[in-house]
């Protein structure tokens, strides 16, 4: 077929499990540059064998893009291999084939010998797009990439983030690695009150999660008055434009089916409020220390929530992920004292000393590294206590913003007493209106 006879500039071969990125990012970006794109859901003829549709599309297209992911290798390689065996000139087809590595995987030998466009390094994504258009023989002065938007996310209860989030580099990387790992579906970020689990989750969600990769995201806080598990399920189904069946089990099954079909990131903040231990009306006034609990206090108030958590960990082929922040680990995912496969927990503890010093410097507190470290030590580098300490220092009438103010705070007792004392001091420093 002569070059001028090609009906399409490019045919896209991809796994349907990667459809969101292909339809929302790759396809519109190519078409914005005037390329004629052949894609299965628009061009394939119903009733015709898939291999024949693919053969026709390849022959009618100047180039074929293979969107390489582990899912493509698992589900599409055999079909594409059959296509190669049917062509009269596979070597010519290879010269027209452009592998696009969207996720790290082990491509078949035929593909691994070809140079591919690498989209796995987000810092070099612009160069990857340039390389792709160059491979498609398309000169582009300005590349306008369709991006997912935070506006497309369902942030049901936005977190009131305080300024100057600092540190937690290791924890942020751990969350990044978890999101890229296909084995663990449920990540539990556990910590006592005041250690910043909600702030960390919000910071990671809004600065590390790529909306072009995770176009569907729900942030739900169980700290809100109406934020029951039942409402969480209904709200999420509405957001996904799915039917809301009668009965909670059918609703959960509908949500789980969607989580098997597409990439959805669910963040459930403050899940301890869905457990018996913190489900009472006065939960907000319980102390930071973990209460003495009977085993059944770690059960969910709503038994369907336990069914959901166990299903998230155990269902096959789940494309979605769930991040939970909580004071307590739900017993449903830790039967007989061991975590279910598909579940991981990390405990959030005190800030590293270097991060505590950097935080107070960001708060405009004046003092040397050693002075600030000494001032922070009595509070066990507890994030909430340090934020309260910074506020007290900044508001001092005689020496505002000077770390020496910390020495005026008379401390007696143990670490908990120090933390309670700074809370009382901060509260008493407020004006009546505040």
N, C-alpha and C positions, 0 to 999 in steps of 0.2 A: 504494500500500500504506500503510495507516494505521500511525502510529508504533508502536502497541501490537501490530501484527501481525508486526513484525520477529522473525525467529527468532534472529538474532545481533546483538550490539551492534557488532561490528567484524569486518571481513574484511581480512586482511593480504595485500597483493600484494608479492612480493619476488623477487629473483633467487636461484636455488638456490645460487649461489656465495656468497651471504651467509647461508646457512641456519643456520650455527652461532650467529650473533648472534640471529637471529630465534627459533630454537627454545630457546636456552639463556638468553636475556636478555629479549627483548621479550615473547614469549608468556607465560612464567610470571609476569612482572611485571604484565601486564594481568589475568591470571586470578586473581592474588592479591587483586585489588580487586573480584572478583565479576563481571567482564565476560565475556560469552559470546563466544568468539572462533571465527571460521571460518578454518581454515587448510587449504591444499590437501591435504597428505598424510593428513589425517584425514577431510575432508569430500568431496573430489572423488570422483566415481563413476568407477571404472575402465571404460574402453571408450568413454566419452562424450568428444566433442571438447573440447579444453582451453578454447576460447573459450566454449562453452556452459556448462561447469563454472564459469568465471569470471563469466559473466553471471548464472547462478543464485545464486552466492555474493554478488555485489554487490546483487542485488535483495532477497536475504534478510537483508541486513545494514544497520543504521542508518548506519554509517560504513565507509569504506574507507581503510585506511592504505597509502600507497605508500612503501616503504622505498627511498629514492633513493640509489643509488651509481652509479658509472660502469658497473658490470655490469648494473644494472637498465635503464639507458638503452640499453645495447647489445642486451640480450636480451629484455626484457619490454615495452618501450615499444610496439613494433609490435602486439603482441597486445592491449595495453590500448587502443591507438588504435582497433583493430577493435571492441573492446567499446563504445567511445563511439559509434561509427558505427551500432551496432545498437540503442542505447537511444532511446526516443521522446522523452526529455526530458533531454538531456545537461547542460543548465544546472542542473537539480535534482541530477543526479549530482555536478556540480562542487561544489555547496554541501555535499555529504556527503563529499567527498574531502579527506583530510588528508595532505599530503606530509610525510614524515619524512626529513630530510636526514641520512643516516648518514655518508656520505663526500662530500667536495666533488666536484661534477660539474656538467654543463651540462644542466639539465632541458629537456624540450621546452617550446615556447612556452605551451601550454595549462596546464602545471604552474607555469611560472615566474611567471605572473600571480597565482597563489595564494600566500597566506602559508603558510610551512612551519614545522615545528618543527625547530630546528637542534640536532643532536646532535654537530656537528663540534668544538665547543669543550668540552673535557673539564672545564674549570674551571667551566662553567655547566651541567653536566649535570643537576643537581637542578632548576634552573629549567626545563630542557627537558622533564623528566618532568612537572612541574607543568603546563606549557603543553599537553602532550599530553593529560593527563587532563581538563583544562578544555575542550579541543577535542572530547573525547569525551562532554562533558556529564556528567562523573563528578566528584563532589565527594569529594576524598580528604584526610583529615587527615594521615596518615603514609604516605609512599611507601616501600615496601620493595622495592628493586631487586635482582633476582637478579644476583649478580656471579660472574664466574669466580674461581677461587681458585688461589693459588700451590700449594696442595696437589694440584691437578690436573696440575701440571707434572711432568715426569720429570727431576729434577735428579740425574742418575746419580752425579756426583762433585762435591758442593758445594764451592765455593771457600772456603778458610779466610781470610775477609776480616779484615784487621787494622783496628783502629779508626781513626777520623778521616780517612776518605777526603776529599780536598780537591781543588777545582779541576776541570780538564778540562771546563769548561763548553762550550767550542766543540766538542770531540769528542763530548760527549753530545748536543748539538743536531744534529750531523752524523748521528749514529746515529738520532736521532728522525726526521730528514728522510728518511733512507734507508728506514726502516720504512714511512713513509707514501708512498713513491714506488714506483710499480708497475713501473718499467723495470729496476731493478737488483736481481737476485735474490741475488747473492753479494757480500758485503762482507768484504774482507780488512783486518784491523787488524794491521799489521806493525810489529814493533819488536824491537830487541835485548833481551837479558835484563835485567831489572831496571827497565824503563821503565814497568811497570804495565799491560801490555795485558790480562792476565787480570783484574786488579782493576777496571779500567775496564769490561770486558765484564760482569763480575758486578754491579757497581754499577748499570750501565744496565739490565741484565736485571731486577734485583730492585726497582728504584725507578722506572723509566721505562716498562717494557713493561706494558700494561694487560691483565690476565688475562681481562677480559671481552671483549676484542677478539681476543686470541691465547690461546685456551683450550687449545691444544696447543703445548707447548714442551719441547724436550729440551736439557739442558746436558750435554755430554760432554767430559771432559778426557782428552786423549791422553797426559797425563803419568802417568796411573795404569798400574800394571803390566799389567793385563789389558785395557786400553782400546785394542784394535786396531780398525782400520776394520771388519773383519769383525764383531766384537762390537758395534760401534756400530750397524750396520745391523740385526742381529738384535734387539738391545735396543729399538731404535726401533720395529720392526714389532710386537714384543710389547706395547709401550706403547700403540700405536695399535689394538690388538686385531685385527691383521691376520694372515693366514696367513703362515708362514715357509716358502716353497718350498725344495726341495732345490736347491743350487747358488747361488753368490753373485750371478751376473748376474740370474737370476729374482728373487732377493730385492731387489736394487737396483731392478729394474723395478717391483716391487710397491710399493716405497717412493716411487718417482717418480710412479706413478699416484696414490697418495694425496696427494702434494704438488700435483698438478694439480687434485684435487677439493676440497681444503680448505686452510685457512690453518694452516700448521704453521711454527713458528720453531725452527730448529736452530742451536745454538751449539756449534761445534767448537773447543775451546780447546786451544792448544798443538799445532797441526797439523803443525809441523815434525817432530814425532816420527813422523809417518807418511811422511816423506820420507827418502830414502837418507842424506842428510847427517847426520841426527840419529836414525837408527833403531838404532844400536848400543847395546849394554848400558851403555856408559859415557857415554851422551848427557847424563845429568844433571850430569856433571862437566866438560863442555866449557865453555870460557870464554865470557864475554859477547860478546867480539868475534866478528864473523861470519867463519867459516873460509873459506879459499880453496877454491873449489869447481869441479869440472868440471860441465858442463851436466847430465850424467845424475844428479848428486847432488840436483838439484831435482825429480827424478821421484819419484812415489809408490812405496813398497815394494810395495803391492798395486795392480796395474794397474786393478782394478775401481774403485778410488778415483778414478782419473783419469777413467774413464767417468762416474762419478757427478758429479764437478765440472763436466765439460763439458756434461752433460745439464742440470744446474741452470741453467747460463748460457744454454743454447740452446733448451730445450724450449718450445713455445708454451703459452700459457694456464696458466703455473705460478702457483698462488696462494700458495705458500710462500716463505720466505726463509731464507737461510743466512748466519750470521755466523761468520767464521773468525778466530782469533788465531794468529799464527805469527811465527817469526823470519825465515822465508824464504818467498818466493812460489812456489807450485807451478808448474812449467813447463807443466802441462796447461792452465792458464787464461791463459797468456801465450805462446802459440806465436809464433815469429818475432819475439819481443820486444815484441809488442803485446797488451794485454788483450782477451779476448773481449768481445763485446757482452753486457751483462747482468752484468758483473763490475766491481767498483770496489775500489780499494785506497787506504788512508790510512796514512801512516807516523806512528807515535807517537814523539815526541821528548821533550826535557827539559821539566820543569814550568816554566811562566812564573814569573818572579821573585816576583810578587805572591802566587801560589799557594803557592810554597815558604815564604814568610814566614808566610802564614796557617796552613800545615800545622804549622810548628814552634810557633806560638802555640797551636794546638789541642792540641799535645803537652805544653802547660804549660811551654814553654821561655821563660825571661825574657830580654828584650832588646828594643832598639829595632828599628824596621824596617831601618835602615841596618846595624846590627850583625848582624842575622840574615842579611841579604842578603850581607854581606861573608863571613860564615862559610859560606854555601852555595856561593858562587862557585867555590871550588877543586874542588868535586865536580860541576861542570857541571850543577847542578840535576837530577841523576839521582835519581829517586824512591827507589830502594832505598837508595842511599848516604845520602840525607837521613834516611830512617827509621832507619838504623843510627847515624847521627850523633846523632839525637835520643835514641836509647836510651843511647848512651855518655854524653851530657850529663846525662840524668836520673839515671844511676847513679853519678855522680861523688861521692866521699866528702866532699870539701872544700866544693864549691859546686854541689850538685845543682840541676839545672834552670836553670843560669845559662849564657848563651851564651858567656861568656868562656872556658869550658872548651874551646871549639873552637880557641882560640889555642894550647892546650897540645899539640895533635896535630901533631907535627912532620911536615911534608909535603915530600917531595922528588920530583922527576920530573914526568911529564906527568899528564894527567887520568886515564888508566887506572891509573897508579900510585897516585893519590890514592884512587880508588874501591876498589882492592885493599887499600890501607892501612886504610881505615875498616872494611872487612870483617874484616880481621885483628884490629883493635883491639876491635871488637864481640865477636868470637869469644873473644878472650882475657879479656874482662871477665865472661864467663859463669862461674858456679860449676861445679864438676865435674859435679854432678847435672844442671844445665841443658845 
